[in-house]
Amino acid sequence: MGRIKEKIEEIEAYLAELEEFMPDDFDSYMHDARTKAACERYFEKITEAIVDLAFLVIKDKGLKQPEDDKAAFDVLAKEKIIEEELAERLRNAKGMRNIIAHQYGSVDDEIVFHSITEELIEDAESFLKCVRKNSKD
């Protein structure tokens, strides 16, 4: 099994696990420290795995290596592997991941909850679909 396929399966597993933990509403998220911590951790894991997958695709296609993680999405958008709008959302997810992981300032729990429940899963699935369509692996 190729590395791209393995990374896709890893992301799919993380998404399934996140969906098991995900609360139905913001109040439930805020009042259950374990659930909140688990959701934040899966956000980190999924985002990191998406970045890893972006670099695997870039390497697989022999594209110019980007300077940093966020630039990987620019390369994929420039090569028409993903849409620019998806690249922007994935760059934003990477930024949010850094805020969560490194606790820069105060984390806005409402924005994190919205990102996890309304954006991350859909964007990750869109990214996986684009990668599958454009991958030899």
C-alpha positions as CSV (number, residue, x, y, z in Angstrom):
1,M,0.0,0.0,0.0
2,G,1.4,3.4,-0.9
3,R,2.0,6.2,1.5
4,I,-0.7,8.4,0.1
5,K,-3.3,5.7,0.5
6,E,-2.1,5.0,4.1
7,K,-2.3,8.7,5.0
8,I,-5.9,8.9,3.5
9,E,-6.9,5.9,5.6
10,E,-5.3,7.5,8.7
11,I,-7.3,10.8,8.1
12,E,-10.5,8.8,7.5
13,A,-10.0,7.0,10.8
14,Y,-9.4,10.2,12.7
15,L,-12.5,11.7,11.2
16,A,-14.6,8.7,12.3
17,E,-13.2,8.9,15.8
18,L,-13.8,12.7,16.0
19,E,-17.4,12.2,14.9
20,E,-17.9,9.7,17.8
21,F,-16.8,12.4,20.3
22,M,-18.4,15.4,18.7
23,P,-21.2,16.9,20.9
24,D,-24.5,18.0,19.4
25,D,-24.2,21.6,20.6
26,F,-21.8,24.2,22.0
27,D,-23.1,23.9,25.6
28,S,-22.3,20.2,25.6
29,Y,-18.9,21.0,24.2
30,M,-18.2,23.6,26.9
31,H,-19.4,21.6,29.8
32,D,-17.5,18.4,29.2
33,A,-13.8,19.0,29.5
34,R,-12.9,15.5,28.2
35,T,-15.0,15.9,25.1
36,K,-13.6,19.3,24.5
37,A,-10.0,18.1,24.9
38,A,-10.7,15.1,22.6
39,C,-12.2,17.3,19.9
40,E,-9.4,19.7,20.0
41,R,-6.8,16.9,19.9
42,Y,-8.5,15.3,16.9
43,F,-8.6,18.7,15.2
44,E,-4.8,18.8,15.6
45,K,-4.3,15.3,14.4
46,I,-6.5,15.7,11.4
47,T,-4.9,19.0,10.4
48,E,-1.4,17.6,10.8
49,A,-2.3,14.5,8.7
50,I,-3.8,16.7,6.0
51,V,-0.6,18.7,5.8
52,D,1.4,15.5,5.7
53,L,-0.8,14.3,2.8
54,A,-0.3,17.6,1.0
55,F,3.4,17.1,1.1
56,L,3.1,13.5,0.0
57,V,1.1,14.5,-3.0
58,I,3.6,17.3,-3.9
59,K,6.5,14.8,-3.7
60,D,4.5,12.2,-5.7
61,K,3.9,14.6,-8.5
62,G,7.4,16.0,-8.5
63,L,6.3,19.5,-7.7
64,K,8.3,22.3,-6.1
65,Q,8.6,21.8,-2.3
66,P,6.9,24.7,-0.5
67,E,8.6,26.8,2.2
68,D,6.1,25.9,4.9
69,D,3.0,23.9,5.7
70,K,0.5,26.6,4.7
71,A,2.3,27.1,1.3
72,A,1.7,23.4,0.5
73,F,-1.9,24.2,-0.1
74,D,-0.9,27.1,-2.4
75,V,1.2,24.6,-4.5
76,L,-1.8,22.2,-4.8
77,A,-4.2,25.0,-5.7
78,K,-1.7,26.4,-8.3
79,E,-1.5,22.9,-9.9
80,K,-5.3,22.6,-9.9
81,I,-5.3,19.6,-7.5
82,I,-7.6,21.6,-5.1
83,E,-9.7,24.7,-5.5
84,E,-8.3,28.0,-4.2
85,E,-11.2,28.2,-1.8
86,L,-10.4,24.8,-0.2
87,A,-6.7,25.8,-0.1
88,E,-7.7,28.9,1.9
89,R,-9.9,27.0,4.3
90,L,-7.1,24.4,4.9
91,R,-4.6,27.2,5.5
92,N,-7.0,28.6,8.1
93,A,-7.4,25.2,9.7
94,K,-3.6,25.0,10.0
95,G,-3.6,28.4,11.7
96,M,-6.4,27.3,14.1
97,R,-4.4,24.1,14.8
98,N,-1.4,26.1,15.8
99,I,-3.5,28.3,18.1
100,I,-5.0,25.2,19.8
101,A,-1.7,23.3,20.0
102,H,0.4,26.1,21.3
103,Q,-2.3,28.0,23.3
104,Y,-1.5,31.3,21.7
105,G,-3.4,33.8,23.8
106,S,-6.9,32.8,24.7
107,V,-8.6,30.3,22.4
108,D,-12.1,31.3,21.4
109,D,-14.0,28.1,22.2
110,E,-17.0,29.1,20.0
111,I,-14.8,29.5,16.9
112,V,-13.0,26.2,17.7
113,F,-16.3,24.4,18.1
114,H,-17.6,25.9,14.8
115,S,-14.4,24.9,13.0
116,I,-14.6,21.4,14.3
117,T,-18.3,20.8,13.7
118,E,-19.0,22.9,10.6
119,E,-15.8,23.1,8.6
120,L,-13.1,20.6,9.4
121,I,-14.9,17.4,8.5
122,E,-16.3,18.7,5.2
123,D,-13.0,20.3,4.2
124,A,-11.0,17.2,5.0
125,E,-13.4,15.0,3.0
126,S,-13.2,17.5,0.1
127,F,-9.4,17.4,0.3
128,L,-9.4,13.5,0.3
129,K,-11.7,13.4,-2.7
130,C,-9.3,15.8,-4.7
131,V,-6.3,13.8,-3.7
132,R,-7.9,10.5,-4.7
133,K,-8.9,12.0,-8.1
134,N,-5.3,13.2,-8.7
135,S,-3.2,10.4,-7.2
136,K,-1.5,7.5,-8.9
137,D,-1.3,5.7,-5.5
